[in-house]
Amino acid sequence: MTIAIFTDTYRPEINGVITSIDLFRRQLQQRGHTVYLFCPDYNRNPGSDPHVFRFPSVRYFFPMMRERRFVFPSLKLWRQFRSLNVDVIHSQVPANTGAYALILSWWYRIPHVHTYHTLFMEYTHYMPLPRALSTRLVRWISRKFCGRCQRIVSPSIRIKDEIIGYGVDAPIDIIPTGIDFIPDREYVPSDVLRRKLNLPADKKLLVVVGRLGREKNIAFLLQVLADLRLVRDDLHLVIVGDGPDRPRLVKDVQKLGVTDAVTFTGYVKRELVFSIIHMSELFVFASVTETQGLVLLEAMAAGTPCVAVDAMGVADMLSDGRGGVLTSLAVPEFCWYVNELLSNSRLYRRKKAEALQKAEEWSVDAMTDRLLNCFEQSILDFRRHGIPRHKHRRRRLTLVPEPQDD
């Protein structure tokens, strides 16, 4: 099978969408499938991979989206696409490249699968529009875009329910990304890594990994650290990643008086991220916008238990209580669980063992089987029905008659 992936985000950026693309792409190629990738150019050398095609692009003008790229059409790439004999198109973001994927699907009569990675409703604060208008726009784009695809991939049950609520009625397959579980992965020694990152040798490490955007709720974790410091002085928070919210978070660190207990690493190489997680006592996570919480699985694959806020995506990973704990979005409760896991060695050892077991169960190999099934079904659907024109459901308003005067 020949597959063309279209995405508005790719390396050198670091995020969950890119992790998902790379994991599935590698698995598909190992199974003998040909996978082409269409992504932004980031004004860098395009590289030597003949299967990667880069669109010309520029940074977004919005200050909070400066990491993202606005992609322009390219006649050269479109001509190259025509010669690839693609069997199925797989888009990752319903933005510029997603629109091109729709056009190419229609023009060349190729089935189109879209993965709804991101709960865009939680990112409307980045849009330079009133919140009410941004919300309506997200619903409309989701409904129209997904309605022109053969099938939709949802990373979780909650995301499926959410987009159905928008009026999306294309067939939806629930396929989490899974993780590249490597039981014998080699890690950088803890003492070497602590020196490299200038981390204290005598502190227990709490770690969070992700883009530093408001939706990741890092400020909540800083308050958790400040409160925990009232009862114990052996903690240090490591924040791995970067993003537009970093300047505000640095100010929060100073206001809370925890400057000596927080380290911002910025972006680091992916393999180094696993080593940082592995040497940490707990992975802490407060985002309420995740579609699947893939980073939690990666933490568990490194044998690190998790404490996370009970929210969409994350709940799918920890609802059974194995490998970590879920808490409400309340600082005192989150603090209690962190302190309990670090104080109760028997409980901690159990959670650590469960984390490794769960990571093995959620392998990307098993999820790739499901994705290939989805591709094959989309090809069959296309042969039967062609380009879909789903009737978008609209919510009906119930009019309640006004009471009549007696």
TAFENSUL-V965092 format. One record per residue. N is the residue number from 1. PHI is phi in whole degrees, 0 to 359 (* if undefined). PSI is psi in radians with two decimals (999 if undefined). D_CENTER is the distance of its C-alpha to the mean C-alpha in whole Angstrom. Layout:
N|PHI|PSI|D_CENTER / N|PHI|PSI|D_CENTER
This chain:
1|*|2.47|26 / 2|250|2.14|25 / 3|240|2.36|21 / 4|246|2.06|20 / 5|262|2.28|17 / 6|244|2.22|16 / 7|214|2.52|13 / 8|272|-0.09|14 / 9|225|2.28|11 / 10|200|3.12|12 / 11|304|2.43|14 / 12|274|0.05|16 / 13|296|2.81|12 / 14|228|2.02|10 / 15|197|3.10|6 / 16|293|-0.57|3 / 17|297|-0.77|5 / 18|295|-0.71|8 / 19|301|-0.79|8 / 20|298|-0.80|8 / 21|302|-0.86|11 / 22|296|-0.74|13 / 23|296|-0.86|13 / 24|293|-0.71|14 / 25|300|-0.80|16 / 26|297|-0.75|18 / 27|297|-0.77|19 / 28|297|-0.73|20 / 29|294|-0.67|22 / 30|296|-0.43|23 / 31|269|0.11|25 / 32|95|0.08|27 / 33|274|2.64|25 / 34|263|2.19|24 / 35|236|2.08|21 / 36|257|2.55|21 / 37|237|2.23|18 / 38|246|2.11|19 / 39|207|3.01|17 / 40|293|2.78|18 / 41|268|-0.39|21 / 42|56|0.38|20 / 43|56|0.60|24 / 44|238|2.98|24 / 45|303|2.22|26 / 46|296|-0.26|25 / 47|88|3.11|25 / 48|255|-0.01|27 / 49|287|1.99|25 / 50|290|-0.15|27 / 51|263|0.03|24 / 52|246|2.15|21 / 53|243|2.32|23 / 54|244|2.23|22 / 55|282|2.55|22 / 56|297|2.50|24 / 57|205|2.85|22 / 58|225|2.87|23 / 59|291|2.61|21 / 60|294|2.61|20 / 61|280|-0.36|23 / 62|292|2.27|21 / 63|304|-0.65|21 / 64|278|0.00|18 / 65|233|0.48|16 / 66|294|-0.36|18 / 67|284|-0.40|15 / 68|275|2.79|15 / 69|243|2.42|17 / 70|266|2.08|20 / 71|263|2.36|21 / 72|259|2.66|24 / 73|293|2.69|26 / 74|221|1.98|28 / 75|298|-0.60|31 / 76|299|-0.80|31 / 77|292|-0.62|27 / 78|295|-0.66|28 / 79|292|-0.70|31 / 80|297|-0.69|30 / 81|301|-0.71|27 / 82|301|-0.53|31 / 83|272|-0.02|32 / 84|274|-0.26|29 / 85|55|0.95|30 / 86|287|2.40|26 / 87|269|-0.61|26 / 88|210|2.47|23 / 89|259|2.38|20 / 90|234|1.83|17 / 91|267|2.67|15 / 92|244|-0.42|11 / 93|220|2.29|12 / 94|277|0.83|15 / 95|248|-2.39|16 / 96|300|-0.97|19 / 97|294|-0.51|18 / 98|297|-0.72|17 / 99|296|-0.69|21 / 100|295|-0.65|22 / 101|299|-0.72|21 / 102|298|-0.79|22 / 103|297|-0.80|26 / 104|294|-0.63|26 / 105|300|-0.77|25 / 106|290|-0.77|28 / 107|291|-0.74|30 / 108|259|0.09|30 / 109|57|1.02|30 / 110|239|2.31|27 / 111|299|2.60|25 / 112|230|2.17|21 / 113|247|2.41|18 / 114|235|2.34|15 / 115|263|2.13|11 / 116|272|1.42|10 / 117|290|-0.69|6 / 118|243|2.38|7 / 119|278|1.48|10 / 120|298|-0.38|12 / 121|300|-0.49|14 / 122|273|0.03|13 / 123|244|0.20|13 / 124|293|-0.31|16 / 125|292|-0.24|18 / 126|277|-0.27|17 / 127|276|2.41|19 / 128|279|0.87|23 / 129|223|2.77|24 / 130|303|2.53|25 / 131|304|-0.74|23 / 132|298|-0.71|25 / 133|290|-0.70|25 / 134|299|-0.72|21 / 135|297|-0.79|20 / 136|296|-0.65|23 / 137|294|-0.74|21 / 138|299|-0.78|18 / 139|298|-0.76|20 / 140|294|-0.80|22 / 141|297|-0.76|20 / 142|300|-0.79|17 / 143|295|-0.83|21 / 144|290|-0.79|22 / 145|295|-0.92|20 / 146|296|-0.52|19 / 147|292|-0.22|23 / 148|256|0.18|23 / 149|254|2.66|21 / 150|293|-0.79|23 / 151|214|2.73|20 / 152|243|2.39|16 / 153|258|2.16|14 / 154|249|2.29|12 / 155|289|-0.28|9 / 156|207|2.86|12 / 157|296|-0.70|15 / 158|295|-0.67|14 / 159|294|-0.70|12 / 160|302|-0.83|15 / 161|297|-0.66|18 / 162|297|-0.85|16 / 163|285|-0.45|16 / 164|297|-0.65|20 / 165|296|-0.44|21 / 166|285|-0.25|20 / 167|107|0.14|23 / 168|287|2.14|21 / 169|235|0.30|23 / 170|290|2.70|22 / 171|301|2.35|22 / 172|239|2.18|18 / 173|253|2.29|17 / 174|271|1.93|15 / 175|222|1.66|13 / 176|298|2.76|11 / 177|293|-0.70|9 / 178|78|3.11|12 / 179|228|2.78|12 / 180|274|1.48|15 / 181|284|2.08|18 / 182|236|1.68|20 / 183|297|-0.47|23 / 184|253|0.51|25 / 185|302|2.43|23 / 186|268|2.37|25 / 187|244|2.63|24 / 188|293|2.32|25 / 189|306|2.48|28 / 190|302|-0.77|27 / 191|294|-0.63|30 / 192|293|-0.75|30 / 193|291|-0.67|26 / 194|298|-0.71|27 / 195|292|-0.71|30 / 196|299|-0.69|28 / 197|263|0.05|25 / 198|59|0.81|28 / 199|261|2.52|27 / 200|296|2.47|30 / 201|281|-0.33|32 / 202|252|0.28|33 / 203|248|2.61|30 / 204|279|2.33|27 / 205|261|2.28|23 / 206|255|2.37|21 / 207|230|2.51|17 / 208|226|2.45|14 / 209|235|2.30|11 / 210|161|3.00|9 / 211|292|2.37|10 / 212|275|1.33|13 / 213|242|2.80|13 / 214|302|-0.59|15 / 215|293|-0.32|12 / 216|279|-0.20|11 / 217|61|0.66|14 / 218|295|-0.55|16 / 219|302|-0.59|19 / 220|300|-0.75|19 / 221|292|-0.58|19 / 222|295|-0.68|22 / 223|292|-0.66|24 / 224|302|-0.81|23 / 225|299|-0.78|25 / 226|299|-0.72|27 / 227|290|-0.69|29 / 228|295|-0.52|28 / 229|293|-0.24|31 / 230|286|-0.40|33 / 231|244|-0.26|34 / 232|207|2.52|33 / 233|245|0.37|33 / 234|250|0.39|31 / 235|248|2.58|27 / 236|218|2.26|25 / 237|262|2.20|22 / 238|252|2.09|20 / 239|253|1.89|17 / 240|259|2.11|15 / 241|132|-3.13|13 / 242|208|2.99|15 / 243|162|-3.12|15 / 244|293|-0.33|17 / 245|271|-0.01|17 / 246|300|-0.79|19 / 247|302|-0.71|22 / 248|293|-0.68|22 / 249|293|-0.65|21 / 250|299|-0.71|24 / 251|295|-0.70|26 / 252|299|-0.73|25 / 253|302|-0.75|26 / 254|292|-0.73|29 / 255|295|-0.64|30 / 256|279|-0.15|29 / 257|72|0.57|31 / 258|241|0.44|28 / 259|305|-0.68|28 / 260|284|-0.10|30 / 261|243|0.22|27 / 262|226|2.38|24 / 263|233|2.19|23 / 264|264|2.04|20 / 265|272|-0.33|20 / 266|72|-2.94|18 / 267|288|2.38|16 / 268|229|2.84|17 / 269|299|2.56|17 / 270|303|-0.76|15 / 271|295|-0.56|18 / 272|290|-0.55|19 / 273|302|-0.78|16 / 274|298|-0.66|17 / 275|292|-0.67|20 / 276|295|-0.76|19 / 277|296|-0.75|17 / 278|298|-0.64|20 / 279|275|-0.09|23 / 280|272|2.63|22 / 281|286|-0.72|23 / 282|220|2.54|20 / 283|261|2.14|16 / 284|247|2.49|16 / 285|208|2.23|13 / 286|235|0.11|14 / 287|295|2.46|11 / 288|245|0.30|12 / 289|239|0.16|9 / 290|287|2.47|6 / 291|275|-0.44|6 / 292|210|-0.18|7 / 293|64|0.72|7 / 294|302|-0.62|7 / 295|297|-0.48|8 / 296|294|-0.73|11 / 297|297|-0.69|12 / 298|295|-0.65|12 / 299|296|-0.75|14 / 300|293|-0.57|16 / 301|296|-0.43|17 / 302|271|0.06|18 / 303|80|0.38|21 / 304|252|2.05|19 / 305|296|2.76|19 / 306|240|2.54|17 / 307|237|2.10|18 / 308|219|2.66|15 / 309|287|2.36|16 / 310|290|1.79|16 / 311|209|3.06|14 / 312|309|2.42|12 / 313|81|-0.99|10 / 314|298|-0.71|11 / 315|299|-0.58|14 / 316|299|-0.53|14 / 317|278|-0.62|13 / 318|240|0.14|16 / 319|297|-0.42|19 / 320|273|-0.04|21 / 321|77|0.06|22 / 322|271|2.26|21 / 323|88|-0.02|20 / 324|167|-2.90|19 / 325|222|2.65|20 / 326|257|2.50|19 / 327|230|2.90|20 / 328|284|2.98|21 / 329|279|1.11|20 / 330|223|2.15|23 / 331|303|-0.81|24 / 332|300|-0.73|27 / 333|293|-0.75|25 / 334|300|-0.78|22 / 335|301|-0.73|25 / 336|299|-0.79|27 / 337|293|-0.71|25 / 338|300|-0.83|24 / 339|296|-0.70|28 / 340|296|-0.79|29 / 341|295|-0.64|26 / 342|281|-0.32|28 / 343|262|-0.43|31 / 344|256|1.65|32 / 345|296|-0.60|32 / 346|293|-0.78|32 / 347|296|-0.71|29 / 348|297|-0.77|27 / 349|298|-0.66|28 / 350|295|-0.79|27 / 351|296|-0.63|24 / 352|295|-0.77|23 / 353|294|-0.71|25 / 354|297|-0.65|23 / 355|301|-0.81|20 / 356|295|-0.69|21 / 357|296|-0.77|22 / 358|293|-0.71|19 / 359|301|-0.68|17 / 360|293|-0.62|20 / 361|292|-0.51|19 / 362|261|0.85|16 / 363|286|2.60|16 / 364|292|-0.41|15 / 365|299|-0.79|19 / 366|293|-0.66|19 / 367|289|-0.50|16 / 368|294|-0.63|17 / 369|304|-0.76|20 / 370|290|-0.64|19 / 371|294|-0.72|17 / 372|297|-0.66|21 / 373|302|-0.76|22 / 374|298|-0.78|20 / 375|300|-0.82|21 / 376|297|-0.69|25 / 377|293|-0.64|25 / 378|296|-0.64|24 / 379|294|-0.75|27 / 380|296|-0.76|29 / 381|300|-0.71|28 / 382|293|-0.70|29 / 383|296|-0.58|32 / 384|279|-0.72|33 / 385|239|-0.21|32 / 386|72|-2.72|31 / 387|297|2.15|29 / 388|289|2.58|27 / 389|226|1.21|29 / 390|296|2.47|27 / 391|278|1.99|29 / 392|286|2.19|27 / 393|287|2.45|28 / 394|242|2.52|29 / 395|286|2.33|29 / 396|271|2.44|33 / 397|267|2.28|34 / 398|266|2.06|37 / 399|273|2.15|40 / 400|262|2.10|42 / 401|296|2.48|46 / 402|290|2.51|47 / 403|297|2.43|50 / 404|274|2.49|53 / 405|291|2.44|56 / 406|287|999|59
